[in-house]
Amino acid sequence: MESQFSQRPPFRHRAPQRRFQAELWHLLNKALYSRGVTIHPGKAGPSTRGLGHLALFQGQIQLSLKCHTDQLYRSSMPLGDMRTPLLSDSFDAPEEPLPCDPGNPTVGILGSGDYSRSLAVRLIACGYRVVVGSRNPKHIATGLFPDGVQLLTQREAMVGTEKVVFAALYPEHYHTLVGLRDVLAGKVLVDVSNATRLNSGEPSNAERLAELFPESRVVKGFNVVSAWALQTGAHDGSRQVLISSDCPEAKRTVIQLARCMSFLAVDMGGLATSRHIEDAPLRLFPSWGGPLMVTFLLILFFYGYNFLRGVLMPYLSRGQNNFYQLPLETVNETLPAVALVILALVYLPGLWAAALQLVRGTKYSRFPGWLDHWMGRRKQLGLLSFLCAGLHAVYSMCLTLRRASQYRLLDAAYRQVKAGVEHSWEEPQAWRSDLYLSSGILGLGVLTLLAITSLPSSGLGYAALTLSIMHTLFFGWDFAFFSFAYPYYMPPTYLLALILPCLVLVGRLILALPCLAFRLAKIRRGWESPCHHPPQTHEDTANGVLPRDLSGDV
């Protein structure tokens, strides 16, 4: 393609752009003319005839232009015109009339619901002819489907369909289509339904449809695309269309149709994989289940511990009512502990993996399944740790806005005046507050950098963990060495939260020792300890077999 365009003379480089503009102009005029809106080149704007319908069909016009822009551009724009605007300031009239090529086949849709309407809008915008089959076509409201869509009975629609039929109806209504077996024989039947529950153990909807219509070629697809994505255009992740079928030819047909509709078709294999495709929309954050459960359990544990230590026990022993602390202060004591423990859980599996490699003396032995699964969820754990840390920062800034904080400040001032204390300045407490605030801000900053950029840097991660531990230690200061810090023999929450992070940090320091770090680096570069090599026999030496290279492969 590049060499073909590069052989064109320079004076012809302008012609493809003019043809491209003319094609777009013709499409726009055709889409608007059906509603009585006429645009003439060189005039200031459209005529007023039917102008009220312009807004109603704006989305359909945009879809039509989107579906044809890429194809027209690739076929007509030379490489030398990449920097030239696609459309000039004023429209140029077409040099010659461009015929409309309705070469695309007629596509049938069984069902007249919302998804059927969205499919029809998309197909019409991409140049296909569409017939919709309904049990009661006369009951469909006027204007529900776009212009150009034929509303017929199910049998009439299937007779007029050439090859592809979308089954856009619920699975419990599949039995109503049994009478259409003769007209659906040999056609590609696309099932767009989803499962109603996960892991039902029953055959998928597509497999049931294939049993009902053995002479049709059933394809599973388009069920992961929402009706909104069909109408407004595909963006980012919503462009993926998962396709599965036991018929390769039918699968290729649907894949080509999806590409013409500007979607990214993904071949998932045979129809047996349709169970996983149907379950996909029901899975909310499929890789987040374990991390979310761990976070929930940690929040439940630390919140319950804080409630028991700071609210319930004082009320039962002294009658002190601290229940007002539950909505904000208790939550703010829980979030940093959860964030710190989760951040430690991000780097703990790496230490386990390093220890296993050192013990085994090789990197080629597989990790246990639980460790492999744990290491695959480290990113999710890190993001949840960042979420808890960010919420802790917001809650901390809101502490001074509470009415309870104002009461405490007034009480402290009254006690100071009553005691006759003129200056309440304490140097250690000033250092303490500045140090734990500064380390906390730096730790949150590094954690934010990791969360936003998703950098695979363990160095930055351990820096964030170290700063978080320092923030907690400066917050606790020397309170842990006094007996009043252990009411009801319960240690402060931050001491419980520090246990696992400190163990992780100590483990990382141990692995940084030269005797272990050098050996671990050699193992990860392919070196294996001699115990993993079979002993060499005299026969091998006689046959010229050299000892296995201990340096390892790359």
C-alpha positions as CSV (number, residue, x, y, z in Angstrom):
1,M,0.0,0.0,0.0
2,E,2.8,2.4,0.9
3,S,4.8,1.7,-2.3
4,Q,1.6,2.1,-4.4
5,F,0.9,5.6,-3.0
6,S,4.5,6.6,-3.2
7,Q,4.6,6.0,-6.9
8,R,1.9,8.6,-7.6
9,P,3.0,12.0,-9.0
10,P,2.8,14.9,-6.6
11,F,0.2,16.8,-8.5
12,R,-2.3,13.9,-8.0
13,H,-2.0,13.9,-4.2
14,R,-4.8,16.3,-3.9
15,A,-7.4,14.2,-5.8
16,P,-7.8,11.4,-3.2
17,Q,-8.6,14.0,-0.6
18,R,-11.3,15.6,-2.7
19,R,-12.8,12.2,-3.4
20,F,-12.8,11.5,0.3
21,Q,-14.5,14.8,1.1
22,A,-17.1,14.1,-1.6
23,E,-17.8,10.6,-0.2
24,L,-18.4,12.1,3.2
25,W,-20.6,14.9,1.8
26,H,-22.7,12.3,-0.1
27,L,-23.2,10.2,3.0
28,L,-24.3,13.3,5.0
29,N,-26.7,14.4,2.4
30,K,-28.2,11.0,2.0
31,A,-28.7,10.6,5.8
32,L,-30.4,14.0,6.1
33,Y,-32.4,13.9,2.9
34,S,-34.6,11.1,4.3
35,R,-35.9,13.5,7.0
36,G,-36.3,16.4,4.6
37,V,-33.1,18.3,5.5
38,T,-31.1,19.4,2.4
39,I,-27.6,20.9,2.5
40,H,-26.1,22.5,-0.6
41,P,-22.4,23.2,-1.0
42,G,-21.4,26.7,-0.6
43,K,-24.5,27.8,1.4
44,A,-24.5,28.9,5.0
45,G,-26.5,26.0,6.3
46,P,-29.3,23.6,5.8
47,S,-32.7,24.6,4.5
48,T,-35.5,24.9,7.0
49,R,-37.5,22.1,5.5
50,G,-37.6,19.3,8.1
51,L,-34.9,21.0,10.3
52,G,-36.7,19.9,13.5
53,H,-35.7,16.3,12.7
54,L,-32.0,17.1,12.5
55,A,-31.4,16.7,16.3
56,L,-33.3,13.4,16.4
57,F,-31.0,11.8,13.8
58,Q,-27.7,13.3,14.9
59,G,-26.6,10.2,16.7
60,Q,-27.5,8.0,13.6
61,I,-25.6,10.3,11.3
62,Q,-22.5,10.2,13.5
63,L,-22.6,6.4,13.5
64,S,-22.9,6.3,9.8
65,L,-19.9,8.6,9.3
66,K,-17.9,6.6,11.9
67,C,-18.6,3.3,10.3
68,H,-17.4,4.5,6.8
69,T,-14.7,7.0,7.7
70,D,-11.9,4.5,8.3
71,Q,-12.6,2.5,5.1
72,L,-12.8,5.6,2.9
73,Y,-9.8,7.1,4.5
74,R,-7.6,4.0,4.0
75,S,-8.6,3.6,0.4
76,S,-8.3,7.2,-0.7
77,M,-5.8,9.1,1.4
78,P,-2.2,9.0,0.3
79,L,0.6,9.0,2.8
80,G,1.7,12.5,1.7
81,D,-1.6,14.0,2.8
82,M,-1.5,12.8,6.4
83,R,-0.9,16.4,7.7
84,T,-3.5,17.8,5.4
85,P,-7.0,18.4,7.1
86,L,-9.5,15.8,6.0
87,L,-12.2,18.5,5.5
88,S,-11.4,22.0,4.3
89,D,-13.0,25.1,5.6
90,S,-15.7,25.1,3.0
91,F,-17.3,22.0,1.4
92,D,-16.6,21.3,-2.2
93,A,-19.3,19.9,-4.4
94,P,-18.7,16.4,-5.7
95,E,-17.0,16.4,-9.0
96,E,-19.2,13.5,-10.1
97,P,-22.1,11.8,-8.5
98,L,-21.1,8.9,-6.2
99,P,-23.4,5.9,-6.4
100,C,-24.5,4.2,-3.2
101,D,-23.3,0.6,-3.1
102,P,-25.7,-1.4,-1.1
103,G,-23.7,-4.6,-1.6
104,N,-24.0,-5.7,2.0
105,P,-26.5,-8.6,2.5
106,T,-29.8,-8.3,4.4
107,V,-29.4,-9.1,8.1
108,G,-32.4,-10.4,10.0
109,I,-33.2,-9.8,13.7
110,L,-35.6,-12.0,15.7
111,G,-37.2,-9.8,18.4
112,S,-38.2,-6.2,18.7
113,G,-36.8,-5.2,22.1
114,D,-34.3,-2.6,23.1
115,Y,-31.3,-4.7,22.0
116,S,-32.9,-5.5,18.7
117,R,-33.5,-1.7,18.1
118,S,-29.8,-1.0,18.9
119,L,-28.6,-3.7,16.6
120,A,-30.8,-2.3,13.8
121,V,-29.5,1.2,14.3
122,R,-25.9,0.0,14.2
123,L,-26.4,-2.2,11.1
124,I,-28.3,0.5,9.2
125,A,-25.6,3.0,10.0
126,C,-23.0,0.7,8.6
127,G,-24.8,0.2,5.3
128,Y,-26.7,-3.1,5.9
129,R,-30.3,-3.8,5.0
130,V,-32.2,-4.9,8.1
131,V,-35.4,-6.8,8.5
132,V,-36.9,-7.3,12.0
133,G,-39.2,-10.2,12.7
134,S,-41.8,-9.8,15.5
135,R,-44.7,-11.9,16.6
136,N,-46.9,-8.8,16.4
137,P,-45.3,-6.3,14.1
138,K,-48.4,-4.1,14.2
139,H,-48.0,-3.5,17.9
140,I,-44.6,-1.9,17.5
141,A,-44.8,1.9,17.9
142,T,-44.1,4.1,14.9
143,G,-40.6,5.5,14.9
144,L,-39.3,3.0,17.3
145,F,-36.9,1.6,14.7
146,P,-34.9,3.8,12.3
147,D,-36.0,4.4,8.8
148,G,-35.0,1.7,6.4
149,V,-35.8,-1.2,8.8
150,Q,-38.6,-3.5,7.6
151,L,-40.9,-4.7,10.4
152,L,-42.4,-8.1,9.4
153,T,-43.6,-11.2,11.0
154,Q,-41.0,-13.7,12.0
155,R,-41.5,-16.0,9.1
156,E,-41.6,-13.2,6.5
157,A,-38.4,-11.7,8.0
158,M,-36.5,-14.9,7.9
159,V,-37.6,-15.6,4.3
160,G,-36.2,-12.2,3.3
161,T,-32.9,-12.7,5.2
162,E,-30.0,-13.9,3.1
163,K,-27.5,-15.4,5.6
164,V,-27.2,-13.9,9.1
165,V,-29.9,-13.8,11.7
166,F,-29.6,-12.3,15.2
167,A,-31.7,-14.1,17.9
168,A,-32.3,-11.0,20.1
169,L,-34.8,-12.5,22.5
170,Y,-34.7,-14.2,25.9
171,P,-33.8,-17.9,26.1
172,E,-37.1,-18.9,27.6
173,H,-38.7,-17.9,24.3
174,Y,-36.5,-20.0,22.1
175,H,-39.2,-22.7,21.9
176,T,-41.5,-20.2,20.0
177,L,-39.1,-20.3,17.1
178,V,-39.3,-24.0,16.5
179,G,-41.8,-23.4,13.7
180,L,-39.1,-21.5,11.8
181,R,-36.7,-24.4,11.4
182,D,-37.4,-24.7,7.7
183,V,-36.6,-21.1,6.9
184,L,-33.6,-20.9,9.3
185,A,-32.0,-24.0,7.9
186,G,-28.5,-23.3,6.5
187,K,-28.4,-19.8,8.0
188,V,-26.1,-18.3,10.6
189,L,-28.0,-17.9,13.8
190,V,-26.3,-15.5,16.2
191,D,-27.2,-15.9,19.9
192,V,-26.8,-12.6,21.9
193,S,-28.3,-13.8,25.2
194,N,-26.5,-13.9,28.6
195,A,-26.7,-16.3,31.5
196,T,-29.0,-15.6,34.4
197,R,-26.7,-17.0,37.0
198,L,-23.0,-18.0,37.3
199,N,-21.8,-21.6,37.1
200,S,-25.2,-23.1,36.7
201,G,-23.7,-26.4,35.3
202,E,-26.4,-26.5,32.6
203,P,-25.8,-26.2,28.8
204,S,-25.3,-22.6,27.6
205,N,-28.1,-20.8,25.8
206,A,-26.2,-21.1,22.5
207,E,-25.9,-24.9,23.0
208,R,-29.6,-25.1,23.7
209,L,-30.3,-23.1,20.6
210,A,-28.1,-25.4,18.5
211,E,-30.1,-28.4,19.8
212,L,-33.3,-26.7,18.7
213,F,-32.0,-25.8,15.3
214,P,-29.6,-28.6,14.2
215,E,-29.7,-27.5,10.6
216,S,-28.7,-23.9,11.4
217,R,-25.1,-22.8,12.1
218,V,-25.3,-21.3,15.6
219,V,-22.7,-18.6,16.6
220,K,-22.3,-17.1,20.1
221,G,-21.5,-13.4,20.0
222,F,-22.3,-9.8,20.8
223,N,-23.6,-10.6,24.2
224,V,-20.8,-8.6,25.9
225,V,-21.7,-5.5,23.9
226,S,-24.3,-3.3,25.5
227,A,-27.1,-1.6,23.7
228,W,-25.6,1.7,24.5
229,A,-22.3,0.7,22.8
230,L,-24.2,-0.4,19.7
231,Q,-25.9,3.0,19.4
232,T,-23.2,5.4,20.4
233,G,-20.2,3.6,18.9
234,A,-17.5,1.3,20.3
235,H,-14.9,2.8,22.6
236,D,-11.9,1.2,24.4
237,G,-12.9,-2.1,26.1
238,S,-16.4,-2.1,24.8
239,R,-15.1,-2.8,21.2
240,Q,-14.4,-6.4,22.0
241,V,-16.8,-9.0,20.7
242,L,-16.3,-12.6,21.8
243,I,-17.2,-15.1,19.1
244,S,-17.5,-18.9,19.4
245,S,-19.0,-21.5,17.1
246,D,-18.4,-25.1,15.9
247,C,-18.7,-24.0,12.3
248,P,-15.6,-22.2,11.1
249,E,-17.3,-20.6,8.1
250,A,-20.2,-19.2,10.2
251,K,-17.6,-17.9,12.7
252,R,-15.7,-16.1,9.9
253,T,-19.0,-14.6,8.7
254,V,-19.8,-13.1,12.1
255,I,-16.3,-12.0,12.7
256,Q,-16.3,-10.1,9.4
257,L,-19.7,-8.6,10.3
258,A,-18.3,-7.4,13.7
259,R,-15.4,-5.8,12.0
260,C,-17.6,-4.0,9.5
261,M,-19.5,-2.6,12.6
262,S,-16.1,-1.3,13.9
263,F,-15.8,-3.9,16.7
264,L,-12.8,-6.1,17.6
265,A,-13.8,-9.7,17.1
266,V,-12.1,-12.3,19.3
267,D,-12.3,-15.9,18.3
268,M,-12.9,-17.9,21.5
269,G,-13.0,-21.4,19.9
270,G,-15.9,-23.8,19.7
271,L,-19.4,-23.5,21.0
272,A,-18.5,-25.2,24.3
273,T,-16.8,-21.9,25.3
274,S,-20.1,-20.1,25.1
275,R,-20.7,-20.9,28.7
276,H,-17.8,-18.7,29.7
277,I,-18.8,-16.0,27.3
278,E,-22.4,-15.9,28.7
279,D,-21.0,-15.7,32.3
280,A,-18.7,-12.8,31.4
281,P,-21.2,-10.0,31.9
282,L,-22.2,-11.4,35.3
283,R,-18.6,-11.3,36.7
284,L,-17.9,-8.0,38.5
285,F,-14.2,-7.5,38.7
286,P,-13.3,-11.2,38.2
287,S,-9.7,-10.8,39.4
288,W,-10.8,-8.6,42.4
289,G,-12.8,-11.2,44.4
290,G,-9.9,-12.4,46.6
291,P,-8.4,-8.9,47.3
292,L,-11.8,-7.4,48.0
293,M,-12.6,-10.2,50.4
294,V,-9.3,-9.8,52.2
295,T,-9.9,-6.0,52.5
296,F,-13.4,-6.5,53.8
297,L,-12.2,-9.0,56.4
298,L,-9.4,-6.7,57.6
299,I,-11.8,-3.7,57.8
300,L,-14.2,-5.9,59.8
301,F,-11.5,-7.1,62.2
302,F,-9.9,-3.7,62.9
303,Y,-13.2,-1.8,63.1
304,G,-14.5,-4.4,65.5
305,Y,-11.4,-4.2,67.6
306,N,-11.5,-0.4,67.8
307,F,-15.2,-0.6,68.6
308,L,-14.6,-3.1,71.4
309,R,-11.5,-1.2,72.8
310,G,-12.6,2.4,72.5
311,V,-16.4,2.3,72.6
312,L,-18.0,-0.8,74.1
313,M,-15.6,-1.6,76.9
314,P,-15.6,2.0,78.3
315,Y,-19.3,2.0,78.2
316,L,-19.7,-1.3,80.1
317,S,-17.0,-0.5,82.7
318,R,-17.4,3.2,83.4
319,G,-20.7,4.1,81.6
320,Q,-18.7,6.4,79.2
321,N,-20.7,7.1,76.0
322,N,-18.3,7.2,73.1
323,F,-20.8,5.9,70.4
324,Y,-20.5,9.2,68.6
325,Q,-17.1,8.1,67.4
326,L,-18.4,5.3,65.3
327,P,-19.1,7.2,62.0
328,L,-15.8,9.0,61.7
329,E,-13.2,8.6,64.4
330,T,-13.4,4.8,64.6
331,V,-13.4,4.5,60.8
332,N,-10.3,6.8,60.6
333,E,-8.5,4.5,63.1
334,T,-9.4,1.5,61.0
335,L,-8.4,2.7,57.5
336,P,-4.7,3.3,58.1
337,A,-4.3,-0.1,59.8
338,V,-6.0,-1.8,56.9
339,A,-3.9,0.1,54.3
340,L,-0.7,-0.8,56.1
341,V,-1.5,-4.5,56.3
342,I,-2.6,-4.7,52.7
343,L,0.5,-3.0,51.5
344,A,2.6,-5.6,53.4
345,L,0.5,-8.3,51.8
346,V,1.6,-6.9,48.4
347,Y,5.3,-7.7,49.0
348,L,5.0,-10.7,51.3
349,P,4.5,-13.2,48.4
350,G,7.7,-11.9,46.8
351,L,9.6,-12.8,49.9
352,W,8.0,-16.3,49.9
353,A,9.0,-16.8,46.3
354,A,12.6,-15.7,46.9
355,A,12.8,-18.0,49.9
356,L,11.5,-21.0,47.9
357,Q,14.0,-20.3,45.1
358,L,16.9,-20.1,47.6
359,V,15.9,-23.4,49.2
360,R,15.3,-25.2,45.9
361,G,18.3,-23.7,44.2
362,T,16.4,-23.3,41.0
363,K,13.9,-21.0,39.3
364,Y,12.4,-23.7,37.2
365,S,10.2,-25.4,39.9
366,R,6.7,-24.1,39.9
367,F,5.4,-22.2,42.9
368,P,2.5,-23.6,44.9
369,G,-0.9,-22.7,43.5
370,W,-1.9,-20.5,46.4
371,L,1.4,-18.5,46.1
372,D,1.0,-18.2,42.3
373,H,-2.6,-16.9,42.7
374,W,-1.4,-14.5,45.5
375,M,1.3,-13.0,43.3
376,G,-1.2,-12.5,40.5
377,R,-3.3,-10.3,42.7
378,R,-0.6,-8.0,44.0
379,K,-1.7,-5.1,41.8
380,Q,-5.3,-5.3,43.1
381,L,-4.1,-5.4,46.7
382,G,-1.9,-2.3,46.0
383,L,-4.7,-0.3,44.6
384,L,-7.0,-1.2,47.5
385,S,-4.2,-0.2,49.9
386,F,-3.9,3.1,48.1
387,L,-7.7,3.6,48.4
388,C,-7.7,3.0,52.1
389,A,-4.7,5.4,52.5
390,G,-6.4,8.1,50.5
391,L,-9.6,7.7,52.5
392,H,-7.6,8.0,55.7
393,A,-6.1,11.3,54.5
394,V,-9.5,12.7,53.7
395,Y,-11.0,11.5,57.0
396,S,-8.0,13.0,58.9
397,M,-8.5,16.4,57.3
398,C,-12.2,16.3,58.4
399,L,-11.5,15.5,62.0
400,T,-11.1,19.2,63.0
401,L,-14.4,20.1,61.3
402,R,-16.4,18.0,63.8
403,R,-18.3,19.5,66.7
404,A,-16.7,17.1,69.0
405,S,-13.2,18.4,68.2
406,Q,-14.4,22.0,69.0
407,Y,-15.7,20.8,72.4
408,R,-12.4,19.1,73.1
409,L,-10.4,22.2,72.2
410,L,-12.5,24.4,74.5
411,D,-12.2,21.9,77.3
412,A,-8.4,21.8,77.0
413,A,-8.3,25.6,77.0
414,Y,-10.5,25.7,80.1
415,R,-8.3,23.2,81.9
416,Q,-5.2,25.1,81.0
417,V,-6.6,28.4,82.3
418,K,-7.9,26.8,85.4
419,A,-4.5,25.2,86.1
420,G,-2.7,28.5,85.5
421,V,-0.5,27.2,82.7
422,E,0.7,30.2,80.5
423,H,2.7,28.2,78.0
424,S,1.6,24.7,76.8
425,W,4.5,24.3,74.3
426,E,6.0,20.8,74.3
427,E,9.0,20.4,72.0
428,P,8.8,16.6,71.7
429,Q,5.1,16.7,70.7
430,A,5.8,19.3,68.1
431,W,8.5,17.2,66.6
432,R,6.3,14.1,66.8
433,S,3.4,15.7,64.9
434,D,5.6,17.2,62.2
435,L,7.5,14.0,61.6
436,Y,4.5,11.7,61.4
437,L,2.6,14.1,59.1
438,S,5.6,14.6,56.8
439,S,6.3,10.8,56.5
440,G,2.6,10.1,56.0
441,I,2.4,12.7,53.2
442,L,5.5,11.3,51.5
443,G,4.3,7.7,51.8
444,L,1.0,8.6,50.3
445,G,2.7,10.5,47.5
446,V,4.9,7.5,46.6
447,L,1.9,5.2,46.8
448,T,-0.1,7.5,44.5
449,L,2.7,7.4,42.0
450,L,2.7,3.6,42.0
451,A,-1.1,3.5,41.7
452,I,-1.4,5.9,38.8
453,T,1.5,4.7,36.7
454,S,1.4,1.0,37.7
455,L,5.2,0.9,37.8
456,P,6.5,-2.6,38.5
457,S,9.1,-1.1,40.8
458,S,9.7,-3.0,44.1
459,G,12.1,-0.3,45.2
460,L,9.4,2.4,45.2
461,G,7.0,-0.1,46.8
462,Y,9.4,-0.8,49.7
463,A,10.0,3.0,50.0
464,A,6.2,3.5,50.4
465,L,6.1,0.7,52.9
466,T,9.0,2.1,54.9
467,L,7.5,5.6,55.0
468,S,4.2,4.2,56.1
469,I,5.9,2.3,58.9
470,M,7.7,5.5,59.9
471,H,4.4,7.4,59.9
472,T,2.9,4.9,62.2
473,L,5.9,4.8,64.6
474,F,6.0,8.6,64.8
475,F,2.3,8.6,65.5
476,G,2.6,6.1,68.3
477,W,5.9,7.7,69.6
478,D,6.5,6.3,73.1
479,F,2.9,5.7,74.1
480,A,3.4,1.9,73.7
481,F,5.8,1.9,76.7
482,F,3.1,3.2,79.2
483,S,0.5,1.1,80.9
484,F,-2.3,3.4,80.1
485,A,-1.9,2.5,76.4
486,Y,-3.3,-1.0,77.2
487,P,-6.8,-0.6,78.6
488,Y,-8.4,-3.9,79.3
489,Y,-5.1,-5.5,78.3
490,M,-5.7,-4.6,74.7
491,P,-2.8,-3.1,72.8
492,P,-3.2,0.0,70.6
493,T,-4.4,-0.7,67.0
494,Y,-1.3,0.6,65.4
495,L,0.8,-2.0,67.2
496,L,-1.3,-4.8,65.7
497,A,-1.0,-3.2,62.3
498,L,2.8,-2.9,62.5
499,I,3.5,-6.6,63.1
500,L,3.2,-7.8,59.5
501,P,4.8,-4.8,57.7
502,C,7.8,-4.9,60.1
503,L,8.2,-8.6,59.4
504,V,8.1,-8.0,55.6
505,L,10.7,-5.1,55.9
506,V,13.0,-7.3,58.1
507,G,12.7,-10.1,55.5
508,R,13.6,-7.8,52.7
509,L,16.6,-6.6,54.6
510,I,17.7,-10.2,55.2
511,L,17.4,-11.0,51.5
512,A,19.5,-7.9,50.8
513,L,22.5,-9.5,52.5
514,P,25.3,-10.1,50.0
515,C,25.5,-13.8,50.7
516,L,21.8,-14.3,49.8
517,A,21.4,-11.5,47.2
518,F,24.1,-12.8,45.0
519,R,22.9,-16.4,45.1
520,L,19.3,-15.3,44.4
521,A,20.4,-13.1,41.5
522,K,22.3,-16.1,40.0
523,I,19.2,-18.4,40.4
524,R,17.0,-15.8,38.7
525,R,19.5,-15.6,35.8
526,G,19.2,-19.4,35.2
527,W,21.8,-20.9,37.5
528,E,20.9,-24.1,39.3
529,S,22.5,-25.8,42.2
530,P,24.4,-29.1,41.6
531,C,21.7,-31.1,43.4
532,H,19.4,-30.5,40.4
533,H,21.8,-32.1,37.9
534,P,21.9,-35.9,37.4
535,P,25.2,-37.5,38.1
536,Q,27.4,-38.0,35.0
537,T,28.3,-41.6,34.3
538,H,31.5,-43.0,32.7
539,E,29.5,-44.0,29.6
540,D,28.4,-40.4,29.1
541,T,32.0,-39.2,29.3
542,A,33.1,-41.9,26.9
543,N,30.4,-40.8,24.4
544,G,31.6,-37.2,24.6
545,V,28.7,-35.9,26.7
546,L,29.9,-32.8,28.5
547,P,28.7,-31.8,32.0
548,R,25.7,-29.6,31.9
549,D,26.5,-25.9,31.9
550,L,25.9,-24.6,35.4
551,S,25.6,-21.0,34.2
552,G,22.0,-21.6,33.1
553,D,20.1,-20.4,30.0
554,V,18.8,-17.0,29.4
